[in-house]
Amino acid sequence: MREFELIGSLRERLRPTRPDTRLGIGDDAAILAPPPGHEIVVTTDALIAGRHFPRDTPAADIGFKSVAVNLSDLGAMGADPAWLTIALAAPTLCEDWCHAFIDGVLDAIAGWDVDIVGGDTTKSDALTVSITALGTVPQGSALRRGAARAGDLVAVTGTLGDAAAGLACWTHRDQAGADEQALIARLTRPSARPGARLRGVVHAAVDVSDGLLADLGHILASSEVGAVIDVDALPASPALGRFAADATTRRRLQATGGDDYELCVTLAPADLGRACAVLDCPLTVIGHIDGGAGLRLTDAAGRALDHELFSQPGWDHFDGR
């Protein structure tokens, strides 16, 4: 299929609905009008077949995940998602594949007030999806990694370790049981959390994309604080509990596995109830911030754990880990 025929076909499916989208797909660029008194928050993620998702991932799941990971970044900043642009590089353009991809994109933005306002298509040896997401925050209210304070609780949304376990199940997914299918679904269709609801409630936030310990480390470095984390408090789904019955395996999946796209936040103990009330998912306390340096890990009894048990450093695009 020719490029402009495809774009014309997709444009009909992606007509803007927001009043502040002054011009969407069709010209050389979009025209957007952010609300008065608000700032624009921008994030970009590129996902490459064979590196960020298995090459045989269905098109709809690729579309869903590509959007969800960007919405998660906006959530970590406390932003309300507003607009997306999508750049698609592929060896060939297949109309059925592209429409299935857009099915997944539309599934991912269902329930969010988001317009897709542009993008690009080009030929490439490897399938690559690059999405830029834009959101808005009232001026000066964005959540930052560098705002954690000594005495804060450390908490995470949802559950951890499911996506890493799902990846381990991928090669035999056609024979997978219910628990393994649930874990695979968490890999292919992660839930972006509504971090905008936490503005004015939490101090610091980061999304768990590269592994909890790696991403929490960004908060600690930016805020110049330390933390104590109880690895036995990390929230596990029932499916993960049955899949990784061995505590050591479960702890490692939860502490270092990536692709969960949950939010890790720090907040004052007095604000925990308010944070739980505004979210549509569980929020679990896993530790606290202290005035020291670095990260200390304990078990449920308070015994110190060796960091070598969790030596996987988190995802590094150029190190292959």
ABEGO torsion letter per residue (X at the ends): XBAAAAAAAAAAAABBABAABABBBGBABBBBBBBBGBBBBBBBBBBBBGAABBAABBAAAAAAAAAAAAAAAAAAAGBBBABBBBBBBBABBBAAAAAAAAAAAAAAABGBBBBBAEEBBBBBABBBBBBBBBBBBBBGABBBAAABBBGBBBBBBEBBGAAAAAAAAAAAAAABBAAAAAAAAAAABBBBBBAAAABGABABBBBBAAEAAAAAAAAAAAAGBBBBBBAAABBBBAAAAAABABAAAAAAAAAABBGAGBBBBBBBAAAAAAAAAABABBBBBAEBBBABBEBBBBBAAGBBBBAAAAABAEBBAAAGX
